């Protein structure tokens, strides 16, 4: 059994699957959506629904394949525009629907909390967070080529790392690895 980490975004939702018994990221995915090219006959709301359905469908497939016992994510903070806020709402709704229908508990942390957990500094750079999660976890799956998509994967891994002290995470690790030692459950590789 695994734990999923998610970095929600309407355009590029990063998802990682963690084997907590080994501290290994076994799978990385980026669920990509984009605006419909031909929008003459498509309303904005219909296009948003199409994108939400795609995110939900692909996340549901990942859940079926990876069999996680819990999902942990980065909770989007204040956005710079109404459109960005709407996009976050759409993707969180899609994630919420899948996790509710699959009876998966979820844990969320803010971007500040992710940065602080990974680096000790809530104002840390994305590069510092990426460096931390790359060093902390073993990575079995290849990272995406594009820098922006890679960043969503690192943020999804950071969501797992930032939640590791919460009760839900600890219970999920115990459920997924009932005979693992404390060192294995922590997944330390550094």
C-alpha positions as a printed Julia matrix, in Angstrom:
190×3 Matrix{Float64}:
   0.0    0.0     0.0
   1.07   3.53   -0.64
   0.48   7.15    0.25
  -0.26   9.75   -2.43
   1.08  13.28   -2.43
  -0.71  15.87   -4.56
   0.11  19.38   -5.72
  -3.22  20.61   -7.12
  -3.28  22.84  -10.19
  -5.81  23.11  -12.98
  -3.07  22.97  -15.62
  -0.51  20.59  -14.04
  -1.51  18.53  -11.0
   1.55  16.77   -9.61
   1.03  13.36   -8.0
   3.57  11.07   -6.35
   3.13   7.63   -4.83
   5.23   6.84   -1.76
   6.07   3.4    -0.43
   6.45   4.4     3.22
   8.12   1.14    4.22
  11.1    2.03    2.01
  10.83   5.82    1.85
  10.7    5.5    -1.93
   8.73   7.53   -4.44
   7.58   4.72   -6.71
   5.58   6.73   -9.22
   5.37  10.29  -10.44
   2.6   11.69  -12.61
   1.49  15.08  -13.8
  -2.16  15.31  -14.75
  -2.21  17.92  -17.49
  -5.18  19.86  -18.78
  -5.4   22.88  -21.01
  -8.05  25.19  -22.33
  -9.98  23.83  -25.28
  -8.38  25.11  -28.47
 -11.66  25.68  -30.32
 -13.79  27.6   -27.84
 -16.23  29.05  -30.35
 -18.82  26.4   -29.54
 -17.77  25.8   -25.93
 -18.63  27.93  -22.93
 -15.96  28.61  -20.31
 -17.95  26.69  -17.7
 -18.23  23.67  -20.0
 -14.48  23.76  -20.6
 -13.85  23.97  -16.84
 -16.09  20.95  -16.32
 -14.23  19.03  -19.03
 -10.94  19.75  -17.29
 -12.3   18.8   -13.84
 -13.6   15.51  -15.21
 -10.23  14.73  -16.75
  -8.42  15.4   -13.46
 -10.93  13.26  -11.55
 -10.74  10.43  -14.1
  -6.92  10.33  -14.15
  -6.69  10.61  -10.36
  -9.22   7.8   -10.0
  -7.07   5.61  -12.28
  -4.01   6.37  -10.14
  -5.94   5.5    -6.99
  -7.03   2.19   -8.56
  -3.47   1.35   -9.58
  -1.59   2.56   -6.5
  -4.13   1.61   -3.79
  -3.2    4.43   -1.38
  -4.4    4.39    2.21
  -4.36   8.22    2.41
  -3.76  11.32    0.3
  -1.74  14.36    1.35
  -1.63  17.63   -0.53
  -0.54  21.21   -0.68
  -3.47  23.44    0.12
  -3.46  26.37   -2.28
  -3.15  29.73   -0.57
  -4.26  33.14   -1.71
  -4.1   33.51   -5.46
  -3.34  36.55   -7.54
  -6.47  36.46   -9.67
 -10.1   35.39   -9.68
  -9.36  32.92  -12.47
  -6.6   31.28  -10.42
  -8.92  31.02   -7.4
 -11.57  29.47   -9.59
  -9.02  27.0   -10.99
  -7.98  25.94   -7.49
 -11.62  25.42   -6.56
 -12.17  23.26   -9.63
  -9.17  21.02   -9.01
  -9.85  20.72   -5.27
 -13.43  19.74   -6.07
 -12.21  17.01   -8.44
  -9.74  15.7    -5.85
 -12.37  15.91   -3.11
 -14.86  13.94   -5.19
 -12.4   11.11   -5.88
 -11.16  10.87   -2.29
 -14.72  10.96   -0.93
 -15.99   8.29   -3.32
 -12.97   6.09   -2.54
 -13.23   6.75    1.2
  -9.65   8.04    1.36
  -8.65  10.29    4.24
  -6.8   13.45    3.26
  -4.32  15.73    4.95
  -3.45  19.2     3.73
  -0.71  21.72    4.46
  -0.12  25.25    3.22
   2.77  26.23    0.98
   4.37  28.02    3.95
   4.16  24.84    6.05
   5.67  22.75    3.24
   8.61  25.13    2.88
   9.12  25.3     6.65
   8.98  21.52    7.07
  11.41  20.88    4.22
  13.95  23.64    4.86
  13.21  25.2     8.24
  12.32  28.46    6.46
   8.74  29.29    5.47
  10.08  31.72    2.85
  12.42  29.17    1.2
  12.77  29.0    -2.56
  11.16  26.32   -4.7
  14.68  25.11   -5.52
  15.48  24.57   -1.83
  12.29  22.53   -1.36
  13.0   20.51   -4.52
  16.56  19.8    -3.37
  15.28  18.62    0.01
  12.71  16.14   -1.31
  15.14  14.83   -3.92
  17.65  14.12   -1.15
  15.13  12.79    1.37
  13.33  10.23   -0.78
  14.63   7.54   -3.11
  13.08   8.01   -6.57
  12.24   4.95   -8.69
  10.26   6.7   -11.4
  11.64   9.21  -13.9
  10.94  12.87  -13.36
   9.17  14.88  -16.06
  11.43  16.72  -18.5
   9.76  20.1   -18.25
  10.92  22.19  -15.28
   7.41  23.42  -14.41
   5.99  19.9   -14.35
   8.96  18.67  -12.3
   8.21  21.4    -9.76
   4.64  20.11   -9.3
   6.06  16.64   -8.62
   8.48  18.03   -6.02
   5.66  19.98   -4.36
   3.57  16.78   -4.19
   6.49  15.02   -2.46
   6.89  18.02   -0.14
   3.22  17.63    0.84
   3.99  14.11    2.03
   7.06  15.29    3.9
   5.27  18.2     5.58
   2.44  15.96    6.77
   4.69  13.24    8.23
   4.2   14.5    11.81
   0.39  14.53   11.71
  -1.66  11.73   13.25
  -3.3   10.81    9.94
   0.09  10.28    8.29
   1.35   8.14   11.16
  -1.82   6.01   11.16
  -1.62   5.63    7.37
   2.01   4.52    7.58
   1.13   1.98   10.28
  -1.76   0.7     8.19
   0.34   0.4     5.05
   3.41  -1.09    6.76
   2.29  -2.97    9.87
   5.64  -4.72   10.42
   8.06  -1.97    9.38
  10.54  -0.6    11.86
  10.33   3.0    13.01
  13.38   3.91   10.88
  11.79   2.39    7.78
   8.5    4.16    8.45
  10.27   7.5     8.68
  11.85   6.79    5.28
  15.15   8.55    6.06
  17.73   8.3     3.3
  19.97  11.19    4.31
